[in-house]
Amino acid sequence: MKRMGMIFRAKANKALDRAEDPRETLDYSYQKQLELLQKVRRGVADVATSRKRLELQMTQLQGQSSKLEEQGKKALALGREDLAREALSRRSALQQQVTDLEGQHQTLQGEEEKLTLAAQRLQAKVDAFRTKKETIKATYTAAQAQTRIGEAFSGISEEMGDVGMAIQRAEDKTAQLQARSGAIDELLASGALDDPSGMARDDITAELDRLSGGSDVELELQRMKAELAGGSGSGGGQQAIEGGQGQEGQQGQADGRQQEAPRFNKE
């Protein structure tokens, strides 16, 4: 049971440490100090109120004592010694009360001074703690931001790790598509795959088309030479050109049949 309790407390302590934010803890401590300072100030105000009440009572008793003294003087002047004696007796009782109140007043005044001094010291401590708190919070925030920036640059953070994996997958898929496209182009060029649209040509067809294009150029060049050599009034030249054109037409038809033959065989 002791071991289980220790394990539970260790787990709870670790969970609390992970959930704890030093900035929130500092703010909570500062709030508690402010509450304590408010209580001390309230105590100073209560003591000052009691002192003021004693001062009012003392003023009132002193007024009554002065009045009794005047009444005793008047009674003695009128020959009423008994009344004068009673007035002085009451005045003596009031003076005793005033003396007691003065002692209490001094005690309250001392307590007020102590509480005022304590409040001032506590205020200074609270101000110093507030300055230190803000400094620690700023330092902690800066360190946290710097750590996150470092993790982002190094790629060890969770967010950047997911981004890096996505980029890697995209690069892998792109390379795979490029390899597949290159392989298909090579197979189409070699004739291993047929193009349903009929647009693709193999190497043999391309070579035959090139030779056919060259032959057409040569025939056109011969026709132009014959026109230049025959002249405008030579009938024989005209027949020669026409004969040449007939031969060129036959040669072109033969070349056309030779070009269509491989394509027809392939289809």
ABEGO torsion letter per residue (X at the ends): XAAAAAAAAAAAAAAAAAABBAAAAAAAAAAAAAAAAAAAAAAAAAAAAAAAAAAAAAAAAAAAAAAAAAAAAAAAAAGBAAAAAAAAAAAAAAAAAAAAAAAAAAAAAAAAAAAAAAAAAAAAAAAAAAAAAAAAAAAAAAAAAAAAAAAAAAGABAAAAAAAAAAAAAAAAAAAAAAAAAAAAAAAAAGABBBAAGABBBAAAAAAAAAAAAAAAAAAAAAAAAAAAAEAABAAAAAAAAAAAAAAAAAAAAAAAAAAAAAAAAX
